[in-house]
Amino acid sequence: MGAKPKQRTDMEGHTTAGDQNITDFGQYLSENRYSGTTIRVHLLRIRRLSGWLEEQGIRESGMTYPQILRYTKYLRTQKGYQRRSVNNELRAIKLYHDYLIAQNRAMDNPAADMAVRGTPTKAIGEVLDTEELEDLYYSYPTGHHDTFFKASKLRDKAMVGFMVFQGITTMELHHMQEEHMQLEKGRVDVPSTRRSNARTLKLQPCQIMELVRYMERARPYLSKRNKGDNPEKLFFGSIDQMHGITARVLRVLRTNNLKVRGCASIRTSIITNWLKQHDLRRVQYMAGHRYIGSTERYLQDDIENLHDIVEGLHPIS
């Protein structure tokens, strides 16, 4: 996994290179604004992986995709981990490889698109049509007498617009910056993430005025509240804070339409509706999918056959 060989504590209890790697990984997570609880859990998972590698006689620098497959099989068959727990372990491994790449100690991430897929189950009950998605946006309230809550609601509505019109994910919202906005051209540049490609999408006319209000009125105020941290960001806060914001937004959206089950259900609806209007390659670009197979999974003849299509690109049995 990394260029440095793994070592354990010596007889005098000195810190080893392996322990230092994990400590540095924790610092990397902290710099990327992960919460203390999340960092502790991920460090525990990487220590568990390191122990298995040592038992198998595998050097961390030699960690490969097949070896990660062996590790997931070990977790399922010998440790009794369920699918969700294995995927949590894989998330930590992905982040650890991202850290190694950032340190120029690895060239690629063999765990980048790995996830254990179980028996397909329904992701949502029904797909929201275009009119229902628009109604989610128009019905989202922004009025409030308090300055902070008013600014927060303007921010939330801007985020709702990106969710219901462009299918932008919470992670992508977290990475968006002011420079990604092209309001005069009616477009937005969606940044790439570890799981999605960058793309440029058209804004809906109804979005533009609300985005102007947010950027001119609410965003400067929220920037001061954020104490100037990352002032170039479009939406302020850590990824955990962004998930908290979207969870609150979803509760409001659900009061308007019970079909809303989560961010995935909204994005599934958008992509399904796009496929009725555009060819497969165009939708692949619009959705930011790296592989055409990810888009093909949204092709459904019957809504009752809509299955969980958001879990991963490499099924592991």
Buried (B, 14 or more C-beta within 10 A) or exposed (E): BBEBEBBEEEEEEEEBEBBEBBEBBBEBBEEBBBBEEBBEBBBEBBEBBBEBBBEEEBBBBEBEEEBBBEBBBBBBEEEEBEBEBBBBBBBBBBBBBBBBBEBEBBEEBBBBBBBBBBEEEEBBEBBBBBEBBBBBBEEBEBEEEEEEEBBBBBBBBBBBBBBBBBBBBBBBBBBBBEEBBEBEEEBBBBBEBEBBBEBEBEBBEEBBEBBEBBBEBBBEBBBEEBEEEEBEBBBBBBBBBBBEBBEEBBEBBBEBBEBBBBBBBBBBBBBBBBBEEEEBEEBBBBBBBBEEEBBBBBEBEEEEEBEBBBBBBEEBE
